[in-house]
Amino acid sequence: LMSRSKSIENLKKSVSVGTGKSIVRSILVITQFSIAIVLIGFTLLVQKQIRFGMTNLDYGKDNVLGIRFTQQLFGKQDILEDELSKFSFVKRVSMTQFFPGKDISHWGLQIENKGVTEHVNFDIFDADPGIFEILDIKPVAGRLYTDESATDKDKAVVNQSFLKANEIQDPLGSVFPGFNGREIEIIGVIEDFHYEAVSKPIGPLLIRNSGNASVGLVQISGTDFNSLKAGIREISKVCHTLSPDFPVEIHFMDQAVENMYRSENRFRRIFTLFSSSAIFISCLGILALSIFVCNIKTKEIGIRKTFGASVKSIFNMLNREFARSVVVAFLIAFPVSWYLMQQWLKGFSYKTELSWWIFALSGLIAMGIAFLSVSWQSYRSARKNPVDILRYE
């Protein structure tokens, strides 16, 4: 506009701004805010999905520590369990092969079910009976194996997905070959839980009571930071005594769950950065356009105020154009956001709902940004003395 205008017009302060240029301005504002609304909505959805995945695992993980066995801890799990059980703040201890983010073994073999041999596929890990109390896992059929029964050694439980995936109606009493020629018997069915990230479907799972372990789960009491820190310090001392040559890794289970969503968290941070950049650019663009429009309407503002227009009416007049642009941007961004969000959620086997408030909040944030950007300049222009404005013109 500056380069195309003539010198005499610049001196007269009357640069011609036609309808075409007004349309271009509107398109620029609409485009900026359409992109901003899409990114804001996508950021909210990513946050919602990650929170859904971390809080809907269907097992307890609060105040549960995981101790990864070193070479010196293997074979000392009974000693470790006895030493940890002596602490008053330790509620339960379990020796297992399960920990969030740790690879799960997959088996395919023949089982004997009611006199019929069937081929089954399933994920498997070993764990002692304490894991059911720590993770708050309930049986839906049969029973859980316990420490009270000596015959429960080499017993196993399966999840509900085991029945569906292998099309077995009643697995109780089924047996399959284990190690050293010992047979493993299925005695119970448990509720499904997400032993892997929610981006993966819950697979058929078998938990076996065989005594093998690579992780110690410790559920501790305490709600404040100092008591938890003191408890971890005592547990670390015991681990260091049993494994003096190798450092022992101790992590809270909820931290391990968060690590399972490392890629999603990285995606969330990237989109937050994109959204912030888009919002900042939109603010600069709409602020510059508001100053430009206010300068163009200087004479109109002076005439309106001379005829008695209030500051409020002038303020509303200047903001109305940008409000319309944001509304149009929302109408454009809504279907685009909905489609992109649906495509992204397809990557998750278990996903959060695509709530209406995500779109509403995105539009409100964009509208708030627009008003914050233009209101200051609009208020300054509306407050000008009409005598000074007309004298200036």
N, C-alpha and C positions, 0 to 999 in steps of 0.2 A: 504493500500500500504506500509506503514511504517513497519507494523508488519510482512508482508509476505516477505519483501525484506531481502536479505542476508547481513551480516555485510561487507563482502568484496565489495559488490556492493555499499553499502552506502559510503564506503571510496573512491571508485572510482567515486562517483557522477554519476552513470550511471544506475539508476533504470530502469528496463525494463517496458515500458508501451505499451502494445499491442493494437490491434484493439478492442478487447473486452472491455478494460477499456475506450477507447475513445468513444465507443458506449454508455457505461453506463453514462459517463459524459454528452454526448449530450442528453440522455433521461432525466437526472436530470434537465438540463437547460430548456428543452422543457416543462417538467411537471410544473416546477416552474412558467414559464412565461405563460403557458396556464391558470393556475389558476389565476394568476395576471390579465391577460387580461379579463377573464370572470368577475372578481370582479370589475375591473375598469369600464367595459362597463355597468354592472348592477348598479353601483353607479351613473353613468351619467344618466341612464334611470330613476332611482328613483327620482333624482333631477328634471328631465324634467317633469315627471308625476305630481309631487307635485306642481311644478310651473304652469303646465297646469290647474290643479284643482283649484288653488287659483286665477287664472286670467281669467278663462272662466266660471264664474258663471252667466253671462248674466244679471247682475244688478250692479248698482253703489254702491260702498262701501267706497270711499275715503272721509276722513274727516267726517265720520259719527260715532257718539257716541251712545252707547246703555246704558240707565239707567234702571237697574232692580228695579222694585217697591218693596219696603218693606211694611210691614203691615200698616205703617203710610202714605204711599204714595197712597195706594189704596183708591179711592174715591176723591183724590185731583188732578187728572190728568188735569182737566180744569185749576186749579190754577197753576200747574206746567207749563203747556203749555203757559199760559199768562205771567208768570214771565220770562220764557226762551225767549219768543218772543221779550221782551224788549231790549235784548242785540243786539247791532249792528252787532256783528260777527256771530250771529245765522241766517242762511239762511232759514231753514225750520224746523218744529217740527212735529212729528207724534206719535200718541199713538196707540200702536199695541200689538199683542201677538206674533209677529214674531221677532226672533233674531237668527243668525246663531248658530247652536249647540243646540238650545232649541227644546224640543220635540214638534211635531205637532200633533194635534188631528186628528183622523180618524173617519169618519162617514159613515154609510150605511143606506139609507132611501128611501122613495118613493117620486118622484117629479111628478108634473103635467106638461106635456109638450105637448102643442097643443091638449089638450083634451085627451091625452093618459097618463096613469099612468105608470111610469117606475122606476125600482129599480136602484139606482146609488151608487157608492162607491167613496169616495174622501177624501183627506186631507183638513183641514180647519183651518184658523186662522182669527181673527178679526183685523181690522185696519181702521183708519180714512183715508180720501182722500189724506192726505199729504204723505202717503207712496209711492204713484205712482211717485211723483216728486223726492222724496229722492232717491229711487231705480232706477229711470229712466225707469219705466215700461210703455210700449206703448200698446194701444188697437189694435187688428186686426179685430175686429167686434164689433158693438154696440158702447157703450161709457163707460167711467169710472164714478163712482159716485163722486159727488162734494159736497162742503159745501154750494154752492150757492143755491142749490135746497133743500127745506125743505122735499120734497117727496122722497129724496134719502136715507132717514133713512131706514135701513133694506134692502137695495139693495145689490147686490153681483155681482162679476165678477168671471169668471172661466178661467183657462188656456187652451191652445190648447190640452194638454194631457187629459183633462177632456172629451173632445169630442171623442177622439180616444178610451180611455179606456171604456167609457160607450156607445160607438157607437151612439152618438147623432149628427145629422147633424146641427141643429139650436137650441141652448139652450135658445136663447133670449126670454124672456117672461115666461120662466118656473118658477114655484113656488114650494116651499116646506115649511113644518111647521117649525117655529122657536120657540123661547121661549115665554112664556106668551100668547100663542095662536096667535102670529103675524106671518104672512107669509113672507118669504124671496123670493125676485124676482131677477132672473139673468138678468142683463141688458147689459153685455158686455163680450167679450172674450179677454184675454191678451196673450202676447207672453209667451212661456215657459221660466222659469228661474230656476236655481238650488237652491231651497230653502233648500235642504239638500246636503250632500257631493256628489261629482261626482262619487263616488264608487257606488251610488245608482241611479237607473233610475228616471227620472222626472215623478212623479206620477200625477194623477188627483188632481187639487187643486181648492179650492173655497175660495175667500177672501170676508169677509162679513163686512158691515158697521153697526155694532150694538153698538159700544161704549165701548165694553169690551177691557181692555188693561192690560198688565202686564209689558210692556217695553215702555220706551220713546225713540224714535229715534231723534237725534238732528244732523242736518247737519250744520257744522260751516265753516266759511271762514278762510283763512290763510294758508300760505305755509311754513313758517319758524317755527322752534321748539318753540321759545319763545312765539310767538303769540298763538300757539296751547296750550301751557302749561298754559298761562294766561287765555285762554278761559275755559279750563277744571277747573281751580281754581274757576272761577266765577260760573260755573254751579254747582260745588260741594257745594259752599256756599248756593245756593238756595235749593239744595236737603237736606242739613243738617238742614236748617231752617224749612222745611216741614216735615222732619223725624229726629228729634233730638235724639231719643232713639235707632234708628237702623241705622247702617252704610249702606250707599248706594253704590252699586257696579256700577262703570262706566267704560266701556271698549270701545275701538275703534272696529268698525265692522270688520276691516281687521285682528285684533288680534283674534276675535272670529272665523273667517274663518280659521285662522291658527290652532286654537285649535281643529277644526273639523278634522284636519289631524294629530292629535297627534300620532296615531299609525304609520302612514306613515313616519312622521318625526323621530320617534324612529327607525323604520326600516332603514331609510336613515343613521342615525348616526351609527347604528351597521354595516351596509355595508361599510361605510366610514372607520370605524375602521378595519374591515377585510381587506379591500383593502390596507390600509396603512401598516398593518402587513405583508400582502403578498408581497408588494413592498419592504419593508425593508428586509425581509428574502431573496427575490430574489436578492437584491443588495449584501447582504453578501455572498450568494452562488456563484453568478457569479464573484464577486471580488476574492473569494478564488480560484475558478477554473481558472480565468485569471492568477493569480500569479503562480498557478501550471503549467499551459500550458506554460507560459513564461519561467519558470525554465527548463522545459523539452526541449524547443526549443532553449536553450542558445547557443549550438554549431551550430545549423542551422543558427541562427541569425548572429553569428560571421562569418561563411563561406559566407553567402550571402553578408554581408557588405564588406568582403574582395574582393569579385568579383564585387563590385561597386553598390550594391543595396542601394537605397536612404532610408532615414528615413521614408518617406511617404509610400514607397512600403512595408517596414517591418511592419509599423503601420497597413496598410490595410490587410496584410496577417494575423496578429494576431487577428484582429477584424472580419475577414470574417467568421470564424467558428461560432462565437456567433451570428452574424447577420443572418446566415442561420438557426440557432436554433430558433431565435425569429420569423422568417418568418414561419417556420413549426409550432411553437406554435400558431401563429395567425390563420393558416389554420385549426388547430384542435379546437381552441377556438371559431371560428366564428359560426359554426353550433350549438355548445353547448350553446353559449350565446344567439343565436337567439331563440332556443327552450325554454330556461329558461325564457327569457324575454316575449315571447308570453304567456307562462303559467301564469306568474305573472300578466300581463295586463288583462287576462281574468277576474280577480277579480274586474275590474272597468267597469261600464256601459258606461262611457265616458272616453276615453283614448287618450293619445297623440300618435303621429305616431312613429313607430319604425324606426327612421331615419338612413340612411347609415353612417352619420358622427359619430354616437356613436361608431360603430365598427372601423371606420378609426382612430378616435382619440384614442381609446383604444390601437390599434396597434402601433400608433406613440408614445404614452406615454411609452409603453413597450420597443419599440426600443430605445427611448431616454434614458430610465433607463439603458438598457444594455450598450449603448455606454459610458454613464457617468461612469458606474461601471468599465469597462475594459480599457477605453482609457488612464487613468493615468498610469496604470501598463504597457500597451502596449507601450506608449510613452517612458517611462523610459527604457524599454528593447531595443527599437529601437535606442535610443540615446547612448547606451553603446559603448565604444571603442572596435572594433573587436580584437585588440591586447590583451587587458586585458581579453576578453572573451575566446580567444583561449589559452592564458597562464593559465587561470583558469581551463579550461578543461584538 
